[in-house]
Amino acid sequence: MAGRSMQAARCPTDELSLTNCAVVNEKDFQSGQHVIVRTSPNHRYTFTLKTHPSVVPGSIAFSLPQKMGWAFYWARNRSLLIYI
């Protein structure tokens, strides 16, 4: 399964932050899809996707608790690998 490299970003709205979903641009993925986010060879996390037009294509946005947890620690200045 080939991965797609994306940059971690901030969740665009407070409402979306409460869903515990990752947020992408609709040009990248469809809402409701499930993806595996791989931050390192041994660290993988599964998310349901929501879409929002303000998310830059090529980015995947996370809520503050998600970013301050694994995403911020593992993905600071690094790309994430996304698998459908």
N, C-alpha and C positions, 0 to 999 in steps of 0.2 A: 504494500500500500504506500503510495507516494505521499509525502507531506507537503504542505503549502506553508511557506514562511510568511508570518504576519507580525506586525508590531503591536505591543500592548498599549492600550490607551485608557483614558478615563471615561467612565460611563456618562453618557450625555444628559441624562435626567435623573432626578431623585426617584421618580416613579419606576423607572427601569432598574434602578439600584436595588429596589425592594423585591424584585423578581428572582434574584440569585441566578440570572441567566447571563451569558456573555452576549454582547451586542455588536453587530456588524452592519456594514452597508449592504443594502439589498442587491447591489451589483456583485457582491462576493458570494453570499449564501442566501438561502431562503429562510424566513422565520419558521421556527419549529423544528429545524434540523438539529441533530445531535452531533457533536464533534468531540474528538479527543484532543486536548491541548497537551503537547509534550514540551516540557521545559528543560529536560535533560534526559539522557538515556534511561534513567531509572525513575523519573517522575512524570506521571501522566494523570490528567484530570479530565472528566467528562462534563460537558456543559450542553444545555439546550440553548439554541440561539434565538434572539429577537433581532429585528432590524430597526434602524433609525437613520434617516437621511443625513444627519450631521456627523456620523462616524465616517472618517476618511477611508475610502477604499484601500484595502491592504492592511487595515488595522482591525483589531478585535478589542472591544472595550469591556472593562470589568468594573464592578462596584468598588468602593473604597475598602471594605473588609477583604474582598478578594485580592485587590492590589497590595494591600498592606501585609497580607499573608504570603501566599506562595508566589503570586505573579510579580509583586514588587521585588521580592528577594531573588527569584530565579531569572527574571526577564529584564532586569534593569540593564539598559543598553544592549540587549540581545533580542534576537528574533525568536518567536515561538513557532513551533511546528504544529500545524493544524491538520487533523485527519478526519475525513467524513466517515 
